[in-house]
Amino acid sequence: MSRRRLAGAGALALLVALTGCGIQMPADPHGSIDRIEGGTLRAGATEQPPWVDVHDAGEPTGSEPELIEEFAAQLDAGVEWTTGSEADLLAALERGELDLVVGGFLDDTPWTDRGAVTRPYTERSTKHGTQKHVMIVRMGENALLTELETFLHEEAGS
């Protein structure tokens, strides 16, 4: 058997073995979905009306916090909100202190090196063209990203 065929057979055997071990794809290396379900979703919000309004006291309001509250309820979880600047929230996301961040982010956000963006879940036309809105989750937490995108697709119709 050639080396190429042997390598291919080995890779296929490894894939079959891993599938048999119950490894789920997509996965969360840091266990976000497992921790959130029945627990707490840690969300960051930065002000960007009408998507997110941050008030002196209390939790953020607006269309994105409402969506996140509904998403958490679907996971039988509560939401713990942290508000702040984009830079502070994305740093907290990278450190694993937050699970996701909202704030009227667009699909061309400069923060893609700090977090994983969802597919656009809604669009709006402005004088500058079409704006496609996204949310940002912790890098590598692909099961959480998939769950959120599925929810957004069902709720927002993206």
C-alpha positions as CSV (number, residue, x, y, z in Angstrom):
1,M,0.0,0.0,0.0
2,S,1.4,3.4,-0.9
3,R,2.2,6.0,1.9
4,R,-0.6,8.3,0.7
5,R,-3.2,5.5,0.9
6,L,-1.8,4.4,4.3
7,A,-2.0,7.9,5.6
8,G,-5.6,8.3,4.3
9,A,-6.6,5.0,5.8
10,G,-5.1,6.1,9.2
11,A,-6.9,9.4,9.1
12,L,-10.2,7.7,8.3
13,A,-9.6,5.2,11.1
14,L,-8.9,8.1,13.6
15,L,-12.1,9.9,12.5
16,V,-14.2,6.8,13.0
17,A,-12.6,6.1,16.4
18,L,-13.2,9.7,17.5
19,T,-16.8,9.6,16.3
20,G,-17.3,6.4,18.3
21,C,-16.0,8.1,21.5
22,G,-18.9,10.5,21.5
23,I,-16.9,13.6,20.6
24,Q,-19.4,16.2,19.6
25,M,-18.8,18.6,16.7
26,P,-18.9,21.5,17.0
27,A,-17.3,21.7,20.4
28,D,-16.5,24.3,23.0
29,P,-12.9,23.8,24.3
30,H,-13.8,25.9,27.4
31,G,-17.2,24.2,27.9
32,S,-19.4,27.3,27.4
33,I,-22.6,25.6,26.4
34,D,-22.4,23.0,29.2
35,R,-21.8,25.7,31.8
36,I,-24.5,28.0,30.4
37,E,-27.3,25.5,30.2
38,G,-29.2,25.6,33.4
39,G,-26.7,28.2,34.7
40,T,-25.6,31.7,33.7
41,L,-24.8,33.3,30.3
42,R,-22.2,36.0,30.9
43,A,-22.9,38.8,28.4
44,G,-21.2,42.1,27.7
45,A,-23.0,45.1,26.3
46,T,-21.6,48.3,24.9
47,E,-23.9,51.2,24.1
48,Q,-25.1,51.6,20.5
49,P,-28.7,52.7,20.4
50,P,-31.1,51.4,19.3
51,W,-29.3,48.0,19.4
52,V,-28.1,48.5,23.0
53,D,-29.0,51.2,25.5
54,V,-26.9,51.3,28.7
55,H,-28.5,53.1,31.7
56,D,-26.9,54.4,34.9
57,A,-28.5,51.7,36.9
58,G,-29.8,48.3,35.8
59,E,-29.4,46.0,32.9
60,P,-29.0,47.1,29.3
61,T,-32.0,47.4,27.1
62,G,-32.6,47.4,23.4
63,S,-33.1,44.8,20.6
64,E,-29.9,42.9,21.2
65,P,-30.2,42.5,25.0
66,E,-33.8,41.3,24.4
67,L,-32.5,38.7,22.0
68,I,-29.8,37.6,24.4
69,E,-32.4,37.3,27.3
70,E,-34.5,35.1,25.0
71,F,-31.5,33.0,23.9
72,A,-30.5,32.4,27.6
73,A,-34.1,31.4,28.4
74,Q,-34.0,28.9,25.7
75,L,-30.9,27.4,27.4
76,D,-32.7,27.6,30.8
77,A,-30.1,30.1,31.9
78,G,-30.1,33.6,33.4
79,V,-28.0,36.5,32.1
80,E,-25.3,38.3,34.0
81,W,-24.6,41.6,32.2
82,T,-21.4,43.5,32.1
83,T,-21.3,46.9,30.5
84,G,-18.3,48.9,29.2
85,S,-16.4,50.0,26.2
86,E,-15.8,47.7,23.2
87,A,-12.1,47.3,24.0
88,D,-12.8,46.4,27.7
89,L,-15.5,43.9,26.9
90,L,-13.5,42.2,24.1
91,A,-10.5,41.9,26.5
92,A,-12.8,40.3,29.0
93,L,-14.2,38.0,26.3
94,E,-10.6,36.9,25.4
95,R,-9.9,36.2,29.1
96,G,-12.9,34.0,29.3
97,E,-14.8,36.3,31.7
98,L,-17.6,36.8,29.2
99,D,-19.3,34.4,26.8
100,L,-20.5,36.9,24.2
101,V,-20.6,40.7,23.5
102,V,-23.3,42.8,21.9
103,G,-23.3,46.4,20.8
104,G,-24.6,47.0,17.3
105,F,-21.5,45.3,15.8
106,L,-21.4,45.2,12.0
107,D,-20.0,42.3,9.9
108,D,-17.0,44.4,9.0
109,T,-16.1,44.9,12.7
110,P,-12.4,45.3,13.5
111,W,-12.7,43.0,16.5
112,T,-12.6,39.7,14.5
113,D,-9.1,39.0,15.9
114,R,-10.5,39.1,19.5
115,G,-13.7,37.1,19.1
116,A,-15.8,35.0,16.7
117,V,-18.6,36.8,14.9
118,T,-22.0,35.3,14.1
119,R,-23.3,35.3,10.6
120,P,-25.3,38.5,10.1
121,Y,-28.6,38.1,11.8
122,T,-30.3,41.3,10.5
123,E,-29.7,44.0,7.9
124,R,-30.7,47.6,7.6
125,S,-30.4,50.1,4.8
126,T,-28.7,53.4,5.6
127,K,-27.5,56.3,3.6
128,H,-24.1,54.6,3.7
129,G,-25.4,51.3,2.3
130,T,-26.6,48.1,3.8
131,Q,-25.4,47.4,7.4
132,K,-25.3,43.7,8.5
133,H,-25.4,43.2,12.2
134,V,-23.5,40.5,14.1
135,M,-22.7,39.4,17.7
136,I,-19.4,38.3,19.0
137,V,-18.6,35.1,21.1
138,R,-15.5,33.8,22.7
139,M,-13.0,32.5,20.1
140,G,-13.1,28.8,19.7
141,E,-16.5,28.2,21.4
142,N,-18.0,26.8,18.2
143,A,-21.0,25.0,19.9
144,L,-22.0,28.3,21.5
145,L,-21.6,30.1,18.2
146,T,-23.7,27.5,16.4
147,E,-26.4,27.6,19.1
148,L,-26.5,31.4,19.0
149,E,-26.6,31.5,15.1
150,T,-29.4,28.9,15.0
151,F,-31.4,30.9,17.6
152,L,-30.8,34.2,15.7
153,H,-31.9,32.6,12.4
154,E,-35.1,31.4,14.0
155,E,-35.9,34.6,15.9
156,A,-34.6,37.3,13.5
157,G,-34.9,35.4,10.3
158,S,-31.4,35.8,9.1
